[in-house]
Amino acid sequence: MDALKKFAGGSSSSHGNGAQTSGEKKDVGDRVAGFINKRQGGKLSDQQLETGTDKVRGMYEKATGKKVNPKISN
């Protein structure tokens, strides 16, 4: 169950996650990017991943004219 909470963006311990100090929860896009990053060796920081997923969301919205579902990306 702890692994599921960790994947969902929660923490199984009382320690806070450094990337979430601003009170912002990770959305699905951020968690998927983090998972892929971890599988590739974890070369990018959480802030770099956040910036990248935000840029991809912006490019998608600009190209299609549609907003991304808030359940997927905020």
N, C-alpha and C positions, 0 to 999 in steps of 0.2 A: 504494500500500500504506500509506503514511503516513496518508492520509485515513481508511482503514479502521481503522487502529490508534487514531487520534484519536477516531473515532466510537465505537469499542468501549471507550473509557475509558482507553486507553493514551496514551503520549506518544511522539512521534517524536523528541524531543530529550531531553537529560539533565536538563532543568529540571523540577522537580516542579510539580504543579498545586496552587494555593493551597487549593482546596476539599478536597483529599485529604491534607492535612497530618496528619490524625488516623490515617492508615493505612487508612481506609475506602475501599473501591472503590465506584464508582457502579454501581448496578443498572440494569436495563433501564428501569424507570420513570423514574429520574433522568435517564438519557440521552435518553429521548423528550421529557421535559419541557424539558431543555436545548436540544434541537433545535428544538422549537416556540418556545421563548423567543428563540432566535437568529433564527429566521425572522420573528418579530414585532418585532425591533429590539433584543433583549437588554436589556430594562428591569429584569429581576430578577436578583439575585445568586444564586450557587450555593447559598448557605445558605437563601435564601428558597425556592428550588426544592425543596431537600431537605425543608424543613419542610412545604411544600405537598404533596409526594408522600407523605410520612409520614401526614399528616392524611387524604388520600384513601384510602390503604391501610387506615387505622384505621376510617374510615367504611364502607368496603366490608366489612371483616371483621365489624363490628358489625351491619350490615344483613343480611348473608347467613349469618352464623354459621360461615363457612368461612375458613380461612387462605389467604392469597395464596401461590401457588407460590414457593418460595425462589429459583427461577431467574429470576423476574420482579422480585420485590421482597423485600428482606431486612429 
